[in-house]
Amino acid sequence: MRTGVLALYCVYVLVMALNGTTEAYVHSSSSATQLQAQNKWLLLFSAVNLLGGVVFQSRLGALGIVLANCTTMSLRIAYSCHLIRAEFR
């Protein structure tokens, strides 16, 4: 089980790097009004992470916590990509 957690954590590190890159671009190219709207979405993603962490951890243990974090980061990446795509349309 520990190797599964470590393997998923390696994926999570990659997902965090991609999230950091996309969010850095979005935050650097957004106006103050856009940043306020984005912060509301980030608050929602935090709630999803909390809920996912509780649910996944109760069923999968440590693997569930890492999986919840991967899921939340993936949602944040998708949201950032949506904003980036909208900027270039």
Secondary structure, 3 states (H helix, E strand, C coil): CHHHHHHHHHHHHHHHHHHHHHHHHHHHCCCHHHHHHHHHHHHHHHHHHHHHHHHHHHHHCHHHHHHHHHHHHHHHHHHHHHHHHHHCC
